[in-house]
Amino acid sequence: MQYAPPSGDRPGVTRTTPRRVVVTGLGAITPLGVGVPALWQGLLEGRSGVRTLEGAEFSGQPVRIAATVPADPAELLPRVQARRMNRAAQFAVIAAREAWRDAGFAPSGTVESGISPERVGVCLGTIIGGAPVLVDGDRRLCDKGPRNVPPLTAPMTVPSQAAAQVSLDLRITGEARTVVSACASGTEAIGQAIDRIRHGHLDLALAGGTEAAITPSVMAAFSAMRALSTRDDEPTRASRPFAKDRDGFVHGEGAGLVVLESEEHARARGARVYCEAAGWGLSADAHHIAAPDPTGEGILRALHRALADAHASPADVIHINAHATATIEGDLAEATALHHLLNERGRQAPPLPVTAIKGNLGHLQGAAGAVAAVTSALTLHHGRIPPTIGCDDPDDACDLDVVTHVPRPLPTGGGVVLSNSFGFGGHNCVLALRGGWGGA
C-alpha cells in the first residue's frame, strides 16, 4: 500500500502550528466489568470492584484482597490469539477494540475504515508488563527443566507486548510505543500521543495503559513495603481515598484506552467528540524512590505545566480527578499541591470538586491514569462527577471538596478537568481535558 500524506504533512516533519487534539473513542476493562458502560455505571452507583483473592497461592499472604477484573480476558478473544498474549496485552486489545468501535471505525482494522495505517499510532503505558509470564517460566524451569519453558515466554514478557498486540490486532503501522513511568505510565502515554498528533506525525492514535500483575510475588512485595490496605475483612470498603482512616492502597488490574484524533480529521469524518485533549504536564520530585515529596512542589509543577500546555489558568479548572491512592503520605502531598492551585484561583472562585476513583477500582498501576482519563472524558461529556467511595470521614488535613455519596453535576459553561497521576520515583503527570462539545 503506497502512503500519500495529507496536504501539509510530511513524514518526520513537525508542524509549526500545532493541531487541536480531541477524544473520539473510549474503551475499558476494569474491576467494575467489561466495557466503558460497566465502568461508568459502577462509578455512578458507588460500587466497589475489590474482592477476596481465592486460591492456595494467596493463602499465606499478609493481604488477600485486590481489585480483579470479573471476567477471564482469554475467553473474550479467539483462543489461538489469546494464548500468544500476556494478560495485560489481552486487557489492552479488548479495551482497544471497544475504543476503536466507539470512535466509529470498523473492528477489522484501519484499511477497511478508509484511513491510512501509516497515519495511526499506538502508545500504551504499563509497569510490570509481562513479568508474571517470566515468573511462571522460571517456576517451570526450576520444577521441570528448560524444555518445559514455553517458546513464547520471551515475547510475552516484554512490556511492549501490549502495544504490539494492539497494532497487530487493528493493523496499525504508524508506530507502537510503550511508556514505563511507574503509576504515571498510562497518563504519560496519552500525553505523548497528544504531541504526536499535534505536530503532524499522526492523525489518529490509540493511547492509554494496561496492567495485570496481581500475583503472589507482587502482592508480597507491596505488603513488605506496608503500602497495601490490610482490611481483608471488608474488601469493598478497604480503599479509602482522602479518608482520615485510610491505611494504604488496594492492588488492581485492567486497561483503559482513548482514541485521540486531530480535530480537523475528526470533523472531516463527522466523528462524535467527547472532549478536547487540551494539554499535559510532566515533572519529577527528585525526592525519594518510593515516597512523594510532602511539599507537593513536584505535583504543582506538573499541574501548572498541564494548564500552560492547554493555554489555561487555574481559574479555568472546574474539576479534578485525583490520583489519591489512599496512602497516608500520597493523598496528603496531592492535597497540599491542590491547595496551592486553589489559592491561585482567587478568593471569589467557586469550590473545586474533587473525585477519586480508586475507592471503586483499587490502584490499577500503569492503567490507573488511563482509566482516570476515560472517566474524566465521560465526566465532561455527561456533565456528572462520580462520587468518591470509602471517604465517609474525610481527613481534615486534606481539606478538599471531595464529591461523596452521590454524583454531582459538573459546573456548567465549559472549562478544564485535570486528571492526575503520580508514581514511585517521583514521576508526576497531569492531563488537561476541555469540554464544550455538548453532552449526551
SETOR-885655 format. One line per 4 residues: number of its first residue (from 1); their letters; for each residue x, y, z of C-alpha. Coordinates in nm, 2 decimals. Layout:
# residues N
NUM> a> X Y Z; ...
# end
This chain:
# residues 440
1> mqya> 0.00 0.00 0.00; 0.16 0.33 -0.11; 0.14 0.61 0.15; 0.02 0.96 0.05
5> ppsg> 0.03 1.20 0.34; -0.24 1.46 0.38; -0.17 1.80 0.23; 0.08 2.00 0.45
9> drpg> 0.20 1.69 0.64; 0.52 1.51 0.55; 0.66 1.21 0.75; 0.91 1.32 1.01
13> vtrt> 0.83 1.69 0.97; 0.69 1.89 1.27; 0.41 2.13 1.20; 0.48 2.49 1.30
17> tprr> 0.12 2.54 1.40; 0.01 2.27 1.65; -0.32 2.10 1.57; -0.60 2.07 1.83
21> vvvt> -0.65 1.71 1.95; -0.98 1.56 2.05; -1.11 1.24 2.22; -1.34 1.04 1.99
25> glga> -1.34 0.69 2.14; -1.32 0.52 2.48; -1.25 0.17 2.59; -1.20 0.00 2.92
29> itpl> -1.19 -0.33 3.11; -1.18 -0.28 3.49; -1.27 -0.44 3.82; -1.62 -0.30 3.76
33> gvgv> -1.67 -0.51 3.45; -1.60 -0.53 3.08; -1.66 -0.22 2.88; -1.70 0.16 2.94
37> palw> -2.07 0.13 3.03; -1.99 -0.11 3.32; -1.72 0.13 3.44; -1.93 0.44 3.42
41> qgll> -2.24 0.29 3.57; -2.04 0.13 3.85; -1.88 0.46 3.94; -2.21 0.65 3.94
45> egrs> -2.36 0.38 4.16; -2.07 0.38 4.40; -1.99 0.02 4.36; -1.66 -0.14 4.45
49> gvrt> -1.46 -0.40 4.24; -1.24 -0.51 4.53; -1.26 -0.88 4.61; -1.10 -1.15 4.83
53> lega> -0.83 -1.34 4.64; -0.90 -1.71 4.62; -0.65 -1.98 4.56; -0.38 -2.16 4.75
57> efsg> -0.11 -1.93 4.62; -0.26 -1.64 4.81; -0.33 -1.83 5.13; -0.02 -1.72 5.32
61> qpvr> -0.02 -1.36 5.20; -0.04 -1.08 5.46; -0.30 -0.91 5.24; -0.56 -1.12 5.05
65> iaat> -0.77 -0.86 4.88; -0.74 -0.70 4.53; -0.95 -0.53 4.26; -0.96 -0.80 4.00
69> vpad> -1.14 -0.79 3.66; -1.46 -1.01 3.70; -1.40 -1.19 3.36; -1.13 -1.40 3.20
73> pael> -0.99 -1.19 2.92; -0.87 -1.50 2.74; -1.23 -1.61 2.70; -1.32 -1.28 2.53
77> lprv> -1.06 -1.33 2.25; -1.00 -1.61 1.99; -0.82 -1.89 2.17; -0.51 -1.90 1.95
81> qarr> -0.47 -1.52 1.97; -0.52 -1.52 2.34; -0.25 -1.78 2.40; 0.01 -1.56 2.23
85> mnra> -0.06 -1.27 2.47; 0.02 -1.20 2.84; -0.28 -1.09 3.05; -0.20 -0.72 3.03
89> aqfa> -0.19 -0.74 2.65; -0.53 -0.92 2.65; -0.68 -0.64 2.85; -0.53 -0.38 2.61
93> viaa> -0.66 -0.55 2.30; -1.01 -0.58 2.45; -1.02 -0.21 2.55; -0.86 -0.10 2.22
97> reaw> -1.13 -0.28 2.02; -1.40 -0.11 2.22; -1.24 0.23 2.18; -1.19 0.17 1.81
101> rdag> -1.56 0.08 1.76; -1.67 0.37 1.98; -1.48 0.61 1.76; -1.68 0.48 1.46
105> faps> -1.42 0.26 1.29; -1.47 -0.10 1.16; -1.33 -0.36 1.40; -1.13 -0.53 1.12
109> gtve> -0.87 -0.25 1.11; -0.77 0.08 0.97; -0.75 -0.03 0.60; -1.12 -0.10 0.58
113> sgis> -1.20 0.21 0.78; -1.08 0.43 0.50; -0.78 0.58 0.68; -0.41 0.51 0.63
117> perv> -0.25 0.28 0.88; 0.07 0.48 0.85; -0.10 0.78 1.00; -0.23 0.59 1.31
121> gvcl> -0.02 0.51 1.62; -0.04 0.32 1.94; 0.10 0.44 2.27; 0.05 0.24 2.59
125> gtii> 0.18 0.26 2.94; 0.25 -0.02 3.18; 0.48 -0.10 3.47; 0.50 -0.48 3.51
129> ggap> 0.40 -0.57 3.15; 0.45 -0.95 3.11; 0.67 -1.01 3.42; 0.42 -1.27 3.55
133> vlvd> 0.49 -1.47 3.24; 0.86 -1.46 3.33; 0.79 -1.57 3.68; 0.59 -1.86 3.55
137> gdrr> 0.87 -1.95 3.31; 1.12 -1.95 3.60; 0.89 -2.18 3.80; 0.87 -2.42 3.51
141> lcdk> 1.24 -2.41 3.47; 1.30 -2.49 3.83; 1.03 -2.76 3.85; 1.07 -2.94 3.52
145> gprn> 1.38 -2.81 3.34; 1.44 -2.58 3.04; 1.24 -2.79 2.79; 0.93 -2.71 2.98
149> vppl> 0.96 -2.33 2.94; 0.70 -2.22 2.67; 0.86 -2.10 2.34; 0.67 -1.76 2.35
153> tapm> 0.79 -1.67 2.70; 1.03 -1.41 2.58; 0.80 -1.21 2.35; 0.52 -1.24 2.61
157> tvps> 0.74 -1.09 2.88; 0.85 -0.76 2.73; 0.65 -0.46 2.85; 0.60 -0.35 2.49
161> qaaa> 0.39 -0.66 2.41; 0.06 -0.48 2.47; 0.13 -0.20 2.23; 0.25 -0.46 1.97
165> qvsl> -0.06 -0.67 2.01; -0.29 -0.38 1.96; -0.11 -0.27 1.65; -0.13 -0.63 1.52
169> dlri> -0.50 -0.67 1.60; -0.60 -0.34 1.43; -0.33 -0.34 1.16; -0.19 -0.01 1.28
173> tgea> 0.15 0.05 1.12; 0.23 0.42 1.20; 0.40 0.34 1.53; 0.37 0.14 1.85
177> rtvv> 0.52 0.30 2.16; 0.54 0.19 2.52; 0.58 0.42 2.82; 0.71 0.29 3.16
181> saca> 0.70 0.57 3.43; 0.56 0.39 3.73; 0.19 0.48 3.81; 0.20 0.78 3.58
185> sgte> 0.26 0.55 3.28; -0.09 0.55 3.13; -0.13 0.93 3.16; 0.21 0.99 3.01
189> aigq> 0.13 0.76 2.72; -0.18 0.97 2.64; 0.03 1.29 2.67; 0.29 1.16 2.42
193> aidr> 0.02 1.06 2.18; -0.13 1.41 2.20; 0.20 1.56 2.10; 0.25 1.31 1.81
197> irhg> -0.09 1.43 1.66; -0.04 1.79 1.74; 0.28 1.82 1.55; 0.17 1.63 1.24
201> hldl> 0.34 1.29 1.29; 0.00 1.12 1.32; -0.37 1.19 1.25; -0.50 0.94 1.50
205> alag> -0.38 0.74 1.80; -0.49 0.47 2.05; -0.34 0.56 2.38; -0.37 0.46 2.74
209> gtea> -0.25 0.19 2.98; -0.28 -0.17 3.09; -0.17 -0.38 3.39; -0.22 -0.73 3.51
213> aitp> 0.01 -0.81 3.80; -0.20 -0.94 4.08; 0.05 -1.22 4.16; 0.17 -1.36 4.49
217> svma> 0.52 -1.21 4.44; 0.39 -0.86 4.37; 0.13 -0.88 4.65; 0.41 -0.99 4.89
221> afsa> 0.64 -0.71 4.77; 0.38 -0.43 4.82; 0.29 -0.59 5.16; 0.66 -0.58 5.26
225> mral> 0.65 -0.20 5.19; 0.34 -0.17 5.41; 0.18 0.01 5.12; -0.14 -0.21 5.10
229> strd> -0.46 -0.17 5.30; -0.49 -0.46 5.54; -0.87 -0.46 5.56; -0.91 -0.81 5.44
233> dept> -1.24 -0.84 5.65; -1.41 -0.56 5.45; -1.27 -0.57 5.09; -1.53 -0.34 4.93
237> rasr> -1.45 -0.07 5.19; -1.08 -0.11 5.20; -0.97 0.16 4.96; -1.04 0.50 5.13
241> pfak> -0.90 0.79 4.93; -0.87 1.12 5.13; -1.03 0.95 5.43; -0.90 1.00 5.79
245> drdg> -0.87 0.63 5.84; -0.70 0.54 5.51; -0.43 0.27 5.55; -0.29 0.20 5.21
249> fvhg> -0.39 0.12 4.85; -0.56 -0.18 4.71; -0.38 -0.35 4.42; -0.59 -0.37 4.10
253> egag> -0.58 -0.46 3.73; -0.74 -0.36 3.40; -0.69 -0.13 3.10; -0.82 0.20 2.97
257> lvvl> -0.77 0.34 2.62; -0.88 0.65 2.43; -0.89 0.73 2.06; -0.72 1.07 2.00
261> esee> -0.76 1.25 1.68; -0.67 1.58 1.52; -0.98 1.80 1.53; -0.97 1.85 1.15
265> hara> -0.96 1.48 1.09; -1.25 1.41 1.33; -1.46 1.69 1.18; -1.39 1.57 0.83
269> rgar> -1.53 1.23 0.90; -1.82 1.35 1.12; -1.69 1.19 1.44; -1.86 1.23 1.78
273> vyce> -1.63 1.42 2.01; -1.62 1.36 2.39; -1.38 1.65 2.47; -1.06 1.82 2.38
277> aagw> -0.73 1.66 2.49; -0.60 2.01 2.56; -0.27 1.96 2.73; -0.05 1.77 2.96
281> glsa> 0.24 1.83 3.21; 0.53 1.63 3.35; 0.76 1.68 3.64; 0.99 1.49 3.87
285> dahh> 1.01 1.51 4.25; 1.37 1.41 4.28; 1.29 1.34 4.64; 1.27 0.96 4.72
289> iaap> 1.24 0.63 4.53; 0.90 0.55 4.68; 0.77 0.84 4.89; 0.62 1.16 4.74
293> dptg> 0.77 1.50 4.82; 0.55 1.61 5.11; 0.56 1.98 5.00; 0.37 1.88 4.68
297> egil> 0.60 2.11 4.48; 0.66 1.85 4.20; 0.29 1.78 4.17; 0.22 2.15 4.15
301> ralh> 0.48 2.19 3.87; 0.30 1.92 3.67; -0.04 2.09 3.73; 0.10 2.42 3.61
305> rala> 0.26 2.27 3.30; -0.06 2.09 3.20; -0.25 2.41 3.23; 0.01 2.61 3.04
309> daha> 0.01 2.34 2.77; -0.37 2.38 2.75; -0.34 2.76 2.73; -0.55 2.77 3.05
313> spad> -0.52 2.91 3.40; -0.61 2.78 3.75; -0.93 2.98 3.72; -1.04 2.77 3.43
317> vihi> -1.03 2.44 3.63; -1.38 2.31 3.71; -1.30 1.96 3.84; -1.01 1.73 3.94
321> naha> -0.99 1.36 3.91; -0.73 1.29 4.18; -0.46 1.03 4.19; -0.55 0.96 4.56
325> tati> -0.43 0.61 4.62; -0.54 0.61 4.98; -0.19 0.61 5.12; -0.13 0.85 5.41
329> egdl> 0.16 1.04 5.26; 0.04 1.03 4.89; -0.30 1.17 4.95; -0.17 1.45 5.17
333> aeat> 0.10 1.55 4.92; -0.15 1.57 4.64; -0.39 1.77 4.87; -0.11 2.01 4.95
337> alhh> -0.04 2.08 4.58; -0.41 2.12 4.51; -0.44 2.38 4.79; -0.17 2.59 4.62
341> llne> -0.37 2.56 4.30; -0.69 2.66 4.48; -0.52 2.97 4.62; -0.42 3.07 4.27
345> rgrq> -0.78 3.06 4.16; -0.86 3.35 4.38; -1.09 3.40 4.68; -1.40 3.45 4.46
349> appl> -1.36 3.12 4.27; -1.63 2.86 4.34; -1.53 2.54 4.52; -1.34 2.29 4.31
353> pvta> -1.50 1.95 4.32; -1.25 1.66 4.35; -1.32 1.29 4.30; -1.10 0.98 4.34
357> ikgn> -1.20 0.65 4.16; -0.95 0.42 4.34; -1.22 0.36 4.61; -1.41 0.17 4.34
361> lghl> -1.12 0.03 4.13; -0.82 0.00 4.36; -0.49 0.11 4.21; -0.46 -0.01 3.85
365> qgaa> -0.09 0.08 3.84; 0.02 0.15 3.48; -0.35 0.16 3.38; -0.47 0.39 3.66
369> gava> -0.42 0.72 3.48; -0.56 0.59 3.16; -0.89 0.47 3.32; -0.90 0.81 3.51
373> avts> -0.87 0.98 3.17; -1.16 0.77 3.03; -1.36 0.87 3.34; -1.27 1.24 3.31
377> altl> -1.38 1.24 2.94; -1.71 1.08 3.04; -1.75 1.34 3.32; -1.71 1.62 3.07
381> hhgr> -1.94 1.45 2.82; -2.22 1.37 3.05; -2.18 1.66 3.30; -2.17 1.43 3.61
385> ippt> -1.89 1.38 3.86; -1.89 1.03 4.01; -1.87 1.01 4.39; -1.57 0.90 4.58
389> igcd> -1.64 0.59 4.78; -1.46 0.50 5.10; -1.43 0.86 5.21; -1.70 0.86 5.48
393> dpdd> -1.48 1.05 5.72; -1.27 1.30 5.52; -0.93 1.38 5.65; -0.93 1.74 5.78
397> acdl> -0.56 1.77 5.69; -0.66 1.72 5.32; -0.95 1.97 5.34; -1.08 1.93 4.98
401> dvvt> -1.43 1.95 4.84; -1.44 1.57 4.78; -1.75 1.45 4.60; -1.90 1.17 4.81
405> hvpr> -2.21 0.95 4.83; -2.39 1.06 4.51; -2.29 1.20 4.18; -2.26 1.58 4.15
409> plpt> -2.34 1.79 3.84; -2.03 1.93 3.67; -2.01 2.31 3.68; -2.15 2.44 3.35
413> gggv> -2.01 2.68 3.10; -1.71 2.48 2.98; -1.37 2.46 3.15; -1.08 2.23 3.22
417> vlsn> -1.08 1.90 3.40; -0.74 1.78 3.53; -0.66 1.41 3.56; -0.37 1.34 3.80
421> sfgf> -0.12 1.05 3.81; 0.19 1.01 4.03; 0.43 0.72 4.07; 0.72 0.57 4.25
425> gghn> 1.04 0.77 4.20; 0.86 1.10 4.18; 0.70 1.06 3.83; 0.42 1.32 3.81
429> cvla> 0.19 1.36 3.51; -0.13 1.56 3.47; -0.37 1.55 3.18; -0.59 1.86 3.09
433> lrgg> -0.92 1.79 2.92; -1.15 2.07 2.80; -1.53 2.05 2.75; -1.76 2.24 2.52
437> wgga> -1.87 1.98 2.27; -2.20 1.91 2.45; -2.33 1.61 2.65; -2.53 1.31 2.58
# end
